Amino acid sequence: MLQKFALAFKTKTIEFFAEDEEAEEDDETAAPTADPKSEEIITGQRVVVLKPDPAPHPDPQALAAAVLATFSSFQAAYLLLQTAQSPFVHDDLRSADRTAVSHLRRLSELKRTYLGLGLGSTPSLPLSSHLEAQVQENQDLLRCFEALVNRLQSDIDRKDAEAAALEKILADLNADCARLAHRLERACMPAEDKVEALLTVGVFDSVLMDTCRVTHRFARIWVDSMKIPGWDLRAAANCICPDVNYAKPRHFRYALLSYVCLGMFEGFDSYDFCEDGTGVELNNIDVTIRRNDSLQQFIDHSALDPMETMRDFPSCDFANFCQKKYAKLIHPGTESSLSRNLTIGDLSLGSLRQSSPLYEPFVTMASSMWTLHKLAWAYDPVVEIFQVARGTEFSMVFMKNIVGKVDMMCIDHQSTKPKVGFTVVPGFRVGNTVIQSRVYLDGS
């Protein structure tokens, strides 16, 4: 107020003296020839010099409040700068960048003000009051909170969208699982006509081919393992099938394969794959129940991993079947030669162990045999198995030479038909269809 009053008074004084100067100029114009000595000198006047009010001295408390408020403003601007980068908004990014730079300049000016205050000089930077600085700081904090809320809301919206997408995927998967479960239920308990459509000769023959393939694989591994300790394989083959005239020296391996196949198929005509004749009596079992139960076991076992079944259920029927077949096929001497840390008198000999190199191929072969057996008992009538005796004349209806095709012209021109040396893979009768038995012809 004092400064405004001084400025107004100064203006009035200047205007007063300006009027006197104009009057004097008119007098001089009117009397240019007056004698200068006749002018009167006015004495006793005072000259008043008006100085502007000094700049207000900055309050250190107000300076600190201004610094904190400016820093809060810069923090809010920097937060807005980060928010504008993800997602990228060009206009918001430029605006936040300019705001942050202006606040940095303000901090620099406040720094110079503080240094000038310490040196005793009067700074020219005007400072707001302490209350105005607090108001500005609170406004900046509100902007920071608003930016954080917007960012969190954006994250929530994104998470909601992801959750909705995952819920849709889960709903689709549940629908697919329900549809597959319904189909599996229908397959496990099919109608009679659908059972007939499923159980065809081609299905049984396909499963039989898979069983023969894994059986050949096990026999090859078993023979190769016996060659390592130096076993006489020809003598072993002669013990299995004596006095057989082999067409080639290496054909004695078919005798070893016959030993494995016939040993695994023994008891196939029993409902519970029992070899000692103490199987389950089928007189009191309904045919439909027997077929559905066998088909259910076939489907369940086909979907399982035999290694996991042996590990998780060591007392199940399949595990007992594997133990019995292994103890019958694998001689303890052969097993001791495979495992050097065991002796023939070891109690663990003759039992199927995971440490044995024959464990994995044998369990795979036994699983295939078990699956084929369950499929055979799902037919009506049950699939019959037959074996050709040694010395039987070769018949192309019921037999097939395992070595290769038999020359029909040679057989027709021979006086005597070739004789069967031994059966390698037994034959099967599926309804009125015969699946040939694979035999080795003596002297073929």
ZIRA-V951322 format. One line per field, one symbol per residue. ss: DSSP state (H for helix, E for strand, - for the rest). burial: I if it has 9 or more other C-alpha atoms within 8 Angstrom, else O. A space follows every 50 residues. Layout:
ss: ???
burial: ???
This chain:
ss: -HHHHHHHHHHHHHHHHHHHHHHHHHHHHH-----HHH------------ ---------HHHHHHHHHHHHHHHHHHHHHHHH------HHHHHHHHHHH HHHHHHHHHHHHHHHHHHH----------HHHHHHHHHHHHHHHHHHHHH HHHHHHHHHHHHHHHHHHHHHHHHHHHHHHHHHHHHHH---HHHHHHH-- HHHHHHHHHHHHHHHHHHHHHHHHHHHH----HHHHHHHH--------HH HHHHHHHHHHHHHHH---------------------HHHHHHHHHHHHHH HH---HHHHHHH----HHHHHHHHHHHHH--HHHHHHH------------ --------HHHHHHHHHHHHHHHHHH-------EEE------E-----EE E------HHHHHH-----EEEEEEE-EEEE--EEE-EEEEE---
burial: OOOOOIOOOIOOOOOOOOOOOOOOOOOOOOOOOOOOOOOOOOOOOOOOOO OOOOOOOIOOOIIOIIIIIIIIIIIIIIIIIOIIIOOOIOOIIOOIIOII OOIIOIIOIIOOIIOIIOOOOOOOOOOOOIOOIIOIIOOIIOIIOOIOOO IOOOOOOOOOOOOOOOOOOOOOOOOOOOOOOOOOOOOIOIOOOOIOOOIO OOIIIOIIOIIOOIIIIIIOIIIOIIIOOOOOIOOIIIOIIOOIOIOOOO IIOIIIIIIIIIIIOOIIOIIOIIOOOOIOOOOOOOOOOIIIIIIIIIIO IOOOOIOOIIOOOIOOOIIIIIIOIIIOOIIIOIIIIIOOOOOOOOOOII OIOOOIOIIIIIIIIIIIIIIIIIIIIIIIOIIOIIOIOIOOOIOOOIII IOOOOOOOOOIOOOOOIIIIIIIIIIIIIIOOOIIIIIIIIIOO
